[in-house]
Amino acid sequence: MAALDDGLGPDTLLWKFLGDRRFLLTLPRAVSLQMLHPVIARGIREHSRTPRHVWMHARHTVPQLVAMAYADRDLSTVIRYGHENVKGRDDHGNRYHALNPEVFFFQHATYVDTLMTMVDTFIRPLSAAEREQLYQECSIWYHRYGISARAMPASWSEFEEYFAGACAELRVGPDAEYYREQVLRPDAWVVRRVPTPVVRQLLHPRARELYGVPGSGTAALAAYAGWRKILAALGPGHRHVDVAARALRRDRQTVSDAAGVG
């Protein structure tokens, strides 16, 4: 089917879930953690095309990362080219570079955590076996970036331990303060339509702790998740983002062409 032959495709959980529009709606979870990471937040503030608008930055970058998982060719040069000049000093004066494997993997890890949360919240709880499978497929997705995987845990259980430790080291620095209001009340892109109580309930517990946000929106999240489930059931147009829809059509066409030849 594709020039890339690493196991990702229409039969994987990653393809099934990552292209779901509800993943985008759950992004406050990932972005809130990223803004608490001094290197990621400083990199966006100093190098983004929209440094004052974190959700416009996400609108430019997240679809590109999602597209990596559905690509039929190697796009790793796009990632390296887009990040090679993202460097400087953080608020403690330490040098940073966006392609540092530990930094780059943490950013990816926030998306892995958000994807798992989205599936559990908006679709159905994953079994232990499915969670491990999805994590392994997320690891293949990460390899497609062409960045060293030295920081990447080998299993879901090891990832949970890694992620808990990484989140424990986050802090509220000047850049986190700069983006605080946008993180807690998204003002652009699709996430601006997510109700504030739902945004706050979707946040990782560490982000709620550091931003001083009470976790009291469980009823609002349950109602919102139910409504979004009804919309998703209306058809693929309400469920898949464009890049996922195109990839699935491409696969169906490939299968059809192969059947015709046979």
N, C-alpha and C positions, 0 to 999 in steps of 0.2 A: 504493500500500500504506500509506503513512504520511504524517503531516503534515510530517515532515522529508524533504527531497528533496535530500540532499547526496551520494548515491552509495553509502552504506553499506546493506548488505542481505545476504540469504542467499547471494548469488553472490560475496561478497568473502572474501578470506583472513582479514580481521579477524574476521568473524563465524564463520568456520570454526575459528579457533584460540583467540581470546580467551576464549570460553566453555568451553574445555576445562578439566576439573578439575585437570589437571596444571599449568596456569598458577598456580593457588593454591599448589601444592606447591613451585613454584620461587620463591615470593615472598621467601624469605630473601635472595636476590640483591638485590632492590630495596630491601628494608627495611634491610639492612646499610649500603647506600650512603646512604640517607636519614638514618640515625642518625649518620652521619659528617658530615652537612651541619648546620652550627651553627644555622641558622634553623629547618629542619624539625624537628630533634630538640628544640630549645627550645620550639617551638610545641606539639609533642605533650606535652612535660613540663608546660607551663604551662596548656594549654587543652583537652586531651583529656578525655573523660568517664572514661577509665581511664588516668590519667597514669602509674601505676606498672606498667602492663601493655601493652607495645607491641603484642603480638599480639591482644589484645582490641580495641585501637584499630584495627588493620588489619581485624579482623573486621567492625567497624562501617563502615569507610570504603571498602575495596577493592570490595566488591560494588556499592556505589553508583556507583563510577567505571566498573566493568564495565557496569553497567546503562545508563550513558550511551551506550555504543556500540550497544546493542540497542534503544534507546528509539524510539518512533514519534512522539514529540512533544518540543518544546524543554524541557529540564530545567535550563538554565543558571542560572536563578534559584535553584535548590536549592544549586548549588555556591557561588554568591556569598553567599547567606544563611548557609551553614554556615561560611564562612571570613572574613566581614567583620569579626568581632571578634577574630580570631586575630592579635594583634599585641603587641609589647612590646619588650624589649631582649635581645640575645643575650649570650653569656658574655663578650664584649668590650665590652659596653655600647652596641653599635650598635642603632639602631631597626630593627625588622623588621615586615613584614606578610605574611601568608600569600598574599595576592592579588598580591604583587609578581610580575610576569610572568616574571622570570628564575628566581625561586624555584619558582613553580608549574610552569614548564616543566621544570626539572630533575627535579622529582618525577615528572612524566609521563614524562620520558626514562628514568628508572629502570625504569618499567613496560615501555616499548618495548624496552629492552635485555633485560629479563627475558623478555618474550614471544618475542623472537627466540631466546634461549637455550633456552627451553622447547621450541619447535618443533624446533630442531636436535638437542636432547638426547633428547626423549621421543617424537618423531614421525618426522621425517626431515630431513636437511639441505636447506635452502632453496637454490634456484638464485639467481643474482645478480638475475635479472628478478623473481622472486618476492619477494626481500628488498626490492627497491625498491618493488614494488607494496604490500607489507605496510606499509612505512614511510609511503607516501603515504596509506594508509587510516588509519594511526595518527594522521596529521596531521589528517585529517577528524575523527577521534575527539576530538582536542585542541580543535579549533574548537568542538565542541559544549559545551565548558565555559564559553564566553563570556568567556574571558580573552585578553588581548592575545597575539598570536602573534609578537611582534617578536623573541623569542629562538629561534624554531623554525627550524632549518636547512631548506633547500629540498629536499635529496636525502639519500639514505642515506649516501653517501660524506661529505657535509658533516656529517651527524649524527655519524658515527664520529669525525670530527676534533673536533667540539664536545664530545662526551661524554668523550673521552680528556682533553681540557683541563679540563673541569669536574671530573672525578674526581681529577685531579692536584692540585686545590686543596682537596680534602677533608682533614680532620684529626681527630685523636682529642681532642675536648674533654671537658669534664666530663659533658655529656649523653650523649655516645657511651659514656663509661665507665659511666654509670648503667645503660645498656641493654645493655651488652656481653654478659652471660650470657644474656639473653633472645634476643639476636640469634644467638648461636652455638649455643644449645640452646633452640629454641622450646618454650614451655611451655603453649600454648593453641591453640585452633582446629584446623583440619585439619593445619597444619604441625607440630604436636607429634608426629605419627606418622612424620615423615620422620627416618630414622636420622641420627645426628650426623655420621658421615663423609660422608653424602650432602649434608647441609646445608653443610658446610664446602667440599666440592668445587663446589657450585653458586655459591658466592660469587664476585663479581667479583674479579679479581686485585688491584685496588687495595684492596678491603675486606680481603682475606686479608693483604695487606702491612701495612696499618695495625693490624689486630687481631692480627698475629703468628700467623697460622694457616697451617700448611704445606698445600700443595696435593697431598695424597697419597691421595686417595680415589677415584681414577679407576675402579678395579675395582668398588668398592661402588656408585658412581653407575651404571655400566654394567649391573650386575645389577639395581639398583632400577628403572632405566628399562625394562629388559626385562620386569620383572614388571608395571609399570604399563601397559605396552603391551598385555599379555595382558588385563588388567582392562578397558581401554578398548575392546578388541575384543568384549567381551561384549554391548555395546549402548549406546545413547545415555544410558541412566540411569547408566551407569558412566563416561560421558565428558563430559556437559554439566552445567554448573551450572544452577540453576533458571531464572535470568533468560534464559539463552541458549535453554534448552529451550522456555520460554514464547514467546520471539520466533520460534523456528522453527515452532512450532505455529500461531502467529498468521499467519505467512506462508503456511503450507500451507492454512489456512482461507480466507485471502483469495484464493488462487489457485483453490481449489475453488469458492468463491462466484462468482468471475468466470466460471469455466467453466460453472457452472449457469445464470448469466444469459445467457451466449452461446448 
